[in-house]
Amino acid sequence: MTNQFDLVIRKGTVVLREEVRQLDIGIQGGKIAALGENLAYSEDTPVYDAEHLHIMPGMVDAHVHFNEPALGHWEGFATGSAALAAGGCTTYIDMPLNGVPPTVRLSALKRKLEAAEGHSLVDYALWGGLVPGNVGNLQELAEAGVIGFKAFMSCPGGEGADIFTEVDDLTLHEGMKEIARLGLVLALHAESEEIVSKLAAQALAEGRRGAMDFVATRPIAAELEAVNRALFYAEETGCKLHFVHISSAEAVQAITEAKAKGLDVTVETCPHYLVLTSTDLERLGPVAKCAPPLRTSQDQVQLWAALASGQLDILASDHSPCPAHMKQGDFFEAWGGISGAQSSLELMLDEGHLRREVPLPMISRMLSLEPAKRFGLHPRKGEIALGADADFALVDMKLSYSLQGSDLFYRHKHSPYVGKEFGCRVKATYLRGTKVYELGEGVVEKADGIWLRHAAVIGGEEGG
């Protein structure tokens, strides 16, 4: 019997939830309609020969900052999503804080949606924000379809910082109660403002302004204190928590212990903590500045051990771009964010699988399946399975290259990974069965990415 498919991707090495197998993938109506060896299809069916390629589920990047509305000159939906497409990412969740206004009220959410519509090459969901004074606005944001809420336990800085300020303890506790009632997740930047602000003030007063001086003002103790405080409030309120960009094995261990006690909590780290160290920060300069900062090589070894033991749930880029001039000069004044979204999947395949032999299904779980499950996008997104969206990253695991600025699709083509040698490369990316990127051809012109509302929202369709 001949099947009717819109496209067949033939003989790829397919990364499934529990195994890796050579399979054909039949696609119909943007969905995965068949998985099998030697699928039968009509002669006029378009075929992509992937015999020498690995097929990963499209990455679901739960942590990007695209800065719209108003700050698209830092990065916008068009350039940011193009970079993601080139890196094998097919879904992202945009953070609420860097646009003007920040996404802390329904009116601001509508402005962000207007900025995104018709400009994203891949699918997207949106975070709402929790800040002092807006606990009463969380329900309207939830009903509109935000994926969850983001709060800072230390000062976020940057544009819009007069509105998107760090939460005080009362706001955090009250916000958690409300988010628990709404059934969504609170994502937290966990660093103690009490600790980091005083250490920074002391360093500046003493004229210490170098790379290692900056690192010393944001110690692991500041991360660990904030994590433990948030876990205490979560136990009190029943709020689901997600800790973003955790940089230390000590904090991962505290979260792991909370899970064992029954708390509904997940932990994310970023490729830069697994690939770069504080020594690289000294070498590269502010282009590698982020918060929490890069840690020592020994801290990194411990973080890889936590990953290998299954303690990490999600890998996300925390893509936080800015114009190049903001990454120059004084370490304390330079913008604190890394441009890395285009490289996330390749970094984890290169450093995790090729160099450290982390199994591909495990890497795929952290890059795709777990973020999709945690934030209400599964089973539509997150894995290669019947009925799921036909979202794929086709990767040549033997194609080595050195990343150049000219390879980047960001608005501002700087990244700490420029010049890095990769042992693999994304060859093509498919979104809902349509190719959105191919190496040598670039990204498509038509932006067909759609907004994905939270699947749990009553009375609204997912997508559109």
C-alpha positions as CSV (number, residue, x, y, z in Angstrom):
1,M,0.0,0.0,0.0
2,T,1.3,3.4,-1.0
3,N,1.0,6.2,1.6
4,Q,0.2,9.8,0.8
5,F,2.8,12.1,2.3
6,D,3.7,15.7,1.8
7,L,7.3,14.9,2.4
8,V,9.4,11.9,3.3
9,I,12.8,12.3,5.1
10,R,14.5,9.1,4.2
11,K,17.0,6.9,6.1
12,G,18.1,9.4,8.7
13,T,19.5,8.3,12.1
14,V,16.6,9.3,14.2
15,V,16.9,10.3,17.9
16,L,13.9,8.9,19.7
17,R,13.0,9.2,23.3
18,E,14.8,6.0,24.4
19,E,16.8,4.9,21.3
20,V,18.5,6.0,18.1
21,R,17.4,4.2,14.9
22,Q,17.7,4.6,11.1
23,L,14.2,5.3,10.0
24,D,12.1,7.1,7.3
25,I,9.8,9.8,8.5
26,G,6.5,10.4,6.7
27,I,5.0,13.9,7.1
28,Q,1.5,14.9,6.4
29,G,-0.2,18.2,7.2
30,G,2.8,19.4,9.2
31,K,2.7,16.4,11.5
32,I,4.6,13.1,11.8
33,A,2.3,10.6,10.1
34,A,4.6,7.6,9.9
35,L,7.9,6.3,11.3
36,G,9.4,3.1,9.9
37,E,12.0,1.4,7.8
38,N,11.5,1.7,4.0
39,L,8.2,3.5,4.1
40,A,6.1,3.1,0.9
41,Y,5.2,6.4,-0.8
42,S,4.1,7.5,-4.2
43,E,6.6,8.5,-6.9
44,D,5.7,12.2,-6.8
45,T,6.3,12.5,-3.1
46,P,9.1,15.0,-2.2
47,V,12.0,13.2,-0.5
48,Y,14.9,14.5,1.5
49,D,17.8,12.0,1.6
50,A,19.2,12.0,5.2
51,E,21.1,8.8,5.1
52,H,24.3,10.3,6.5
53,L,22.5,12.7,9.0
54,H,21.2,12.5,12.5
55,I,17.7,13.7,13.0
56,M,17.1,15.4,16.3
57,P,13.8,16.8,17.6
58,G,13.8,20.5,17.0
59,M,15.2,22.2,20.1
60,V,12.7,23.9,22.4
61,D,14.6,26.9,23.9
62,A,12.8,27.9,27.0
63,H,14.9,31.0,27.7
64,V,15.6,33.7,25.1
65,H,15.5,37.5,25.3
66,F,14.4,39.1,21.9
67,N,13.8,42.5,23.4
68,E,10.6,43.5,21.6
69,P,8.7,45.7,21.7
70,A,10.9,48.9,21.4
71,L,14.4,47.3,21.7
72,G,14.4,45.3,18.4
73,H,17.7,47.1,17.6
74,W,19.3,44.9,20.2
75,E,17.7,41.8,18.7
76,G,14.2,41.2,17.4
77,F,11.9,38.3,16.5
78,A,13.1,38.3,12.9
79,T,16.8,38.0,13.6
80,G,16.6,36.0,16.8
81,S,14.3,33.4,15.3
82,A,16.5,33.2,12.2
83,A,19.5,32.4,14.4
84,L,17.5,29.7,16.2
85,A,16.4,28.2,12.9
86,A,20.0,28.0,11.8
87,G,20.9,26.3,15.1
88,G,18.2,23.6,14.9
89,C,15.7,25.2,17.3
90,T,12.1,25.2,16.2
91,T,10.3,26.6,19.3
92,Y,11.3,29.2,21.8
93,I,9.9,30.9,24.9
94,D,10.6,34.7,25.0
95,M,11.4,36.3,28.4
96,P,9.3,39.3,29.6
97,L,11.8,41.8,30.9
98,N,13.8,43.5,28.2
99,G,11.0,44.9,26.0
100,V,9.5,48.3,26.7
101,P,7.1,47.9,28.3
102,P,8.0,44.6,30.0
103,T,5.3,41.9,29.8
104,V,3.8,42.4,33.3
105,R,0.3,43.4,32.2
106,L,-2.1,42.3,29.5
107,S,-1.6,45.5,27.5
108,A,2.1,44.9,27.3
109,L,1.5,41.2,26.2
110,K,-0.6,42.5,23.4
111,R,2.1,44.8,22.2
112,K,4.6,42.0,22.3
113,L,2.3,39.7,20.3
114,E,1.9,42.5,17.7
115,A,5.7,42.8,17.4
116,A,6.0,39.0,16.9
117,E,3.2,38.3,14.5
118,G,4.5,37.6,11.0
119,H,8.2,38.0,12.0
120,S,9.2,34.7,13.6
121,L,10.6,32.0,11.5
122,V,9.9,29.3,14.2
123,D,7.1,28.8,16.7
124,Y,7.1,30.7,20.0
125,A,5.5,31.0,23.5
126,L,5.8,33.9,25.9
127,W,6.6,34.3,29.5
128,G,4.8,36.8,31.7
129,G,6.6,38.6,34.5
130,L,6.1,38.7,38.3
131,V,7.3,42.1,39.8
132,P,6.3,44.1,42.9
133,G,2.8,45.5,42.4
134,N,1.5,43.1,39.6
135,V,0.3,40.0,41.5
136,G,-3.2,41.1,40.7
137,N,-2.4,41.1,36.9
138,L,-1.2,37.5,36.8
139,Q,-4.6,36.0,36.1
140,E,-5.2,38.1,33.0
141,L,-1.8,37.1,31.7
142,A,-2.5,33.4,32.4
143,E,-5.9,33.6,30.7
144,A,-4.3,35.2,27.7
145,G,-1.9,32.3,27.3
146,V,1.5,33.0,28.8
147,I,3.5,29.9,29.4
148,G,4.4,30.8,33.0
149,F,5.9,33.7,34.9
150,K,9.5,34.9,35.4
151,A,10.9,36.8,38.5
152,F,14.3,38.0,39.6
153,M,15.6,37.6,43.1
154,S,18.5,40.0,42.2
155,C,18.4,43.3,40.2
156,P,18.0,42.6,36.5
157,G,19.2,46.0,35.3
158,G,19.0,47.2,31.7
159,E,16.1,49.0,29.9
160,G,12.8,48.7,31.7
161,A,14.5,48.0,35.0
162,D,12.3,50.7,36.6
163,I,9.3,48.4,36.0
164,F,10.9,45.0,36.0
165,T,12.5,45.1,39.4
166,E,13.5,42.2,41.6
167,V,10.9,40.7,43.8
168,D,10.9,41.4,47.6
169,D,10.1,38.4,49.8
170,L,6.5,39.3,50.3
171,T,5.9,39.7,46.5
172,L,7.6,36.4,46.0
173,H,5.5,34.6,48.5
174,E,2.2,36.2,47.4
175,G,3.1,35.7,43.7
176,M,3.8,32.0,44.4
177,K,0.4,31.6,46.0
178,E,-1.3,33.1,43.0
179,I,0.7,31.2,40.4
180,A,0.0,28.0,42.3
181,R,-3.7,28.8,42.1
182,L,-3.4,29.4,38.3
183,G,-1.6,26.1,37.8
184,L,1.4,27.6,36.0
185,V,5.2,27.6,36.7
186,L,7.3,30.4,38.2
187,A,10.8,30.7,36.6
188,L,13.4,32.2,38.9
189,H,16.7,34.0,38.5
190,A,18.1,32.9,41.8
191,E,20.8,35.1,43.2
192,S,20.7,37.0,46.5
193,E,20.5,40.7,45.9
194,E,21.5,41.3,49.5
195,I,24.8,39.5,48.8
196,V,25.7,40.5,45.3
197,S,24.8,44.2,45.7
198,K,27.0,44.6,48.8
199,L,29.9,42.7,47.3
200,A,29.7,44.8,44.1
201,A,29.6,48.1,46.0
202,Q,32.6,47.0,48.0
203,A,34.6,46.0,44.9
204,L,33.8,49.3,43.1
205,A,34.7,51.3,46.2
206,E,38.1,49.6,46.2
207,G,38.7,50.1,42.5
208,R,38.5,46.4,41.6
209,R,36.8,46.3,38.2
210,G,38.3,43.3,36.4
211,A,36.9,40.0,35.2
212,M,37.7,38.0,38.3
213,D,36.6,41.0,40.5
214,F,33.1,40.7,38.8
215,V,33.0,37.0,39.3
216,A,33.9,37.4,43.0
217,T,30.8,39.6,43.6
218,R,28.4,36.9,42.5
219,P,29.6,33.8,44.4
220,I,28.0,30.4,44.4
221,A,26.8,31.2,48.0
222,A,24.5,33.9,46.5
223,E,22.9,31.4,44.1
224,L,22.5,28.8,46.8
225,E,20.9,31.1,49.3
226,A,18.3,32.3,46.8
227,V,17.6,28.7,45.7
228,N,17.0,27.6,49.2
229,R,14.8,30.6,50.1
230,A,12.7,30.0,47.0
231,L,12.4,26.3,47.8
232,F,11.1,27.1,51.3
233,Y,8.4,29.4,49.8
234,A,7.5,26.8,47.2
235,E,7.0,24.2,50.0
236,E,4.8,26.7,51.8
237,T,2.7,27.7,48.7
238,G,2.7,24.6,46.5
239,C,4.0,26.7,43.6
240,K,5.7,24.9,40.7
241,L,9.2,26.3,40.3
242,H,11.7,26.3,37.5
243,F,15.2,27.6,38.3
244,V,16.8,29.2,35.2
245,H,20.6,29.3,34.3
246,I,21.8,27.5,37.4
247,S,25.6,27.6,37.4
248,S,26.7,25.4,40.3
249,A,26.5,21.7,41.2
250,E,25.7,22.8,44.8
251,A,22.5,24.5,43.7
252,V,21.6,21.5,41.5
253,Q,22.0,19.3,44.6
254,A,19.7,21.4,46.7
255,I,17.1,21.3,44.0
256,T,17.5,17.5,43.6
257,E,17.0,17.1,47.3
258,A,13.8,19.2,47.1
259,K,12.5,17.0,44.3
260,A,13.1,13.9,46.6
261,K,10.9,15.6,49.2
262,G,8.1,15.9,46.6
263,L,8.4,19.5,45.4
264,D,7.4,20.2,41.8
265,V,10.6,21.8,40.7
266,T,12.9,21.7,37.7
267,V,16.4,23.0,37.0
268,E,17.9,24.5,33.9
269,T,21.5,25.2,33.0
270,C,23.0,26.8,29.9
271,P,25.7,25.6,27.4
272,H,28.0,28.5,28.5
273,Y,28.3,27.1,32.0
274,L,29.3,23.7,30.5
275,V,31.6,25.0,27.8
276,L,33.2,28.2,29.2
277,T,34.9,29.0,32.5
278,S,36.0,32.1,34.4
279,T,39.4,31.7,32.8
280,D,37.7,32.1,29.4
281,L,36.0,35.3,30.8
282,E,39.4,36.8,31.4
283,R,40.5,35.8,27.9
284,L,37.5,36.8,26.0
285,G,36.4,39.9,27.9
286,P,32.9,41.2,28.4
287,V,31.5,39.2,25.4
288,A,31.4,36.3,27.9
289,K,30.0,38.3,30.8
290,C,26.7,36.9,32.3
291,A,25.0,36.5,35.6
292,P,25.4,34.2,37.4
293,P,29.0,34.4,36.1
294,L,31.1,31.7,34.5
295,R,32.6,29.4,37.2
296,T,35.9,27.6,37.7
297,S,37.0,24.6,35.7
298,Q,36.4,22.4,38.8
299,D,32.9,23.8,39.2
300,Q,32.3,23.0,35.5
301,V,33.5,19.4,36.0
302,Q,30.9,19.0,38.8
303,L,28.2,20.5,36.7
304,W,28.9,17.9,33.9
305,A,28.8,15.2,36.6
306,A,25.3,16.4,37.6
307,L,24.2,16.3,34.0
308,A,25.6,12.8,33.5
309,S,23.7,11.6,36.6
310,G,20.4,12.9,35.3
311,Q,20.0,15.8,37.8
312,L,19.5,18.5,35.1
313,D,16.1,18.8,33.5
314,I,16.5,21.5,30.8
315,L,19.2,23.1,28.7
316,A,18.4,26.6,27.4
317,S,20.5,29.3,25.8
318,D,19.6,32.4,28.0
319,H,20.3,34.3,24.7
320,S,20.7,37.9,26.0
321,P,22.0,40.0,23.1
322,C,22.9,43.7,22.9
323,P,24.7,46.0,20.5
324,A,28.5,45.4,20.3
325,H,29.5,48.6,21.9
326,M,27.7,47.5,25.1
327,K,30.1,44.6,25.4
328,Q,33.2,46.8,25.6
329,G,35.3,48.3,28.4
330,D,34.6,48.1,32.1
331,F,33.4,44.7,33.3
332,F,30.9,46.1,35.8
333,E,29.4,48.5,33.2
334,A,29.3,46.1,30.2
335,W,26.0,44.4,29.4
336,G,25.7,41.1,31.2
337,G,24.3,38.6,28.7
338,I,25.7,36.0,26.3
339,S,24.6,35.7,22.6
340,G,24.6,32.0,22.1
341,A,21.2,30.8,20.9
342,Q,22.3,29.7,17.4
343,S,25.0,27.4,18.9
344,S,23.1,25.7,21.8
345,L,22.3,22.4,20.0
346,E,25.7,22.1,18.3
347,L,27.5,22.9,21.6
348,M,25.7,20.1,23.4
349,L,26.2,17.6,20.6
350,D,29.9,18.5,20.3
351,E,30.8,18.9,24.0
352,G,28.3,16.4,25.4
353,H,28.0,13.6,22.9
354,L,31.1,13.7,20.7
355,R,33.6,14.6,23.5
356,R,31.9,13.1,26.6
357,E,29.7,10.3,25.1
358,V,26.5,11.6,26.7
359,P,23.8,9.5,24.9
360,L,21.8,11.4,22.3
361,P,18.4,10.6,23.8
362,M,19.6,12.1,27.0
363,I,20.8,15.3,25.3
364,S,17.6,15.5,23.3
365,R,15.5,15.1,26.5
366,M,17.1,18.2,28.0
367,L,17.1,20.3,24.8
368,S,13.6,19.4,23.6
369,L,11.4,16.9,25.5
370,E,11.6,18.3,29.1
371,P,11.0,21.9,28.2
372,A,8.1,21.0,26.0
373,K,6.6,18.9,28.8
374,R,7.3,21.4,31.6
375,F,5.7,24.3,29.8
376,G,2.6,22.7,28.3
377,L,3.8,22.2,24.7
378,H,4.0,18.4,24.7
379,P,2.9,16.2,22.9
380,R,2.8,18.7,20.1
381,K,6.5,19.7,20.6
382,G,9.5,18.0,22.1
383,E,10.0,14.6,20.5
384,I,9.9,12.7,17.2
385,A,6.7,10.7,17.7
386,L,3.6,10.0,15.7
387,G,1.2,12.9,15.8
388,A,3.8,15.4,16.9
389,D,4.7,18.5,14.9
390,A,7.3,17.6,12.2
391,D,10.0,19.7,13.8
392,F,13.5,18.5,13.2
393,A,17.2,19.5,13.3
394,L,19.2,17.5,10.7
395,V,22.8,17.3,11.9
396,D,25.9,16.1,10.2
397,M,27.9,14.6,13.0
398,K,31.1,14.5,11.0
399,L,31.1,18.0,9.5
400,S,33.7,20.0,11.5
401,Y,33.9,23.7,11.2
402,S,35.1,26.9,12.9
403,L,32.3,29.3,13.8
404,Q,32.8,32.7,12.2
405,G,30.9,36.0,12.8
406,S,29.6,35.7,9.2
407,D,27.9,32.5,10.1
408,L,25.7,34.2,12.7
409,F,22.2,35.4,12.0
410,Y,22.0,37.6,15.1
411,R,21.4,41.3,14.6
412,H,24.8,41.9,16.3
413,K,27.2,39.2,15.2
414,H,29.2,38.8,18.4
415,S,29.4,35.6,20.5
416,P,32.0,34.0,22.8
417,Y,31.9,31.0,20.5
418,V,33.3,32.8,17.4
419,G,36.4,31.0,16.5
420,K,35.4,27.8,18.3
421,E,36.0,24.5,16.5
422,F,32.8,22.3,16.3
423,G,32.8,18.7,15.4
424,C,29.3,18.7,14.0
425,R,26.9,21.1,12.2
426,V,23.2,21.6,11.6
427,K,22.6,20.8,8.0
428,A,18.8,21.7,7.8
429,T,15.9,22.6,10.1
430,Y,12.3,21.7,9.5
431,L,9.3,23.4,11.2
432,R,6.0,21.6,10.9
433,G,7.2,19.8,7.8
434,T,8.6,22.8,6.0
435,K,12.3,23.5,5.6
436,V,13.2,26.8,7.3
437,Y,17.0,26.6,7.0
438,E,19.5,24.7,5.0
439,L,23.3,25.1,5.2
440,G,24.5,27.0,2.2
441,E,21.1,28.4,1.4
442,G,20.3,30.2,4.6
443,V,16.9,30.8,6.2
444,V,13.6,31.1,4.3
445,E,12.1,34.5,3.7
446,K,8.6,33.7,4.8
447,A,8.1,33.9,8.6
448,D,5.4,31.3,9.5
449,G,6.1,30.8,13.2
450,I,3.0,30.8,15.3
451,W,2.2,31.7,18.9
452,L,1.7,28.7,21.2
453,R,-0.6,29.5,24.0
454,H,-0.3,27.3,27.1
455,A,-2.1,24.1,26.5
456,A,-3.9,24.2,29.8
457,V,-5.6,27.5,29.1
458,I,-9.4,27.0,29.1
459,G,-11.4,28.4,26.2
460,G,-8.4,29.0,23.8
461,E,-6.9,27.0,21.0
462,E,-3.1,26.3,21.2
463,G,-1.4,28.2,18.4
464,G,-2.6,30.9,16.1
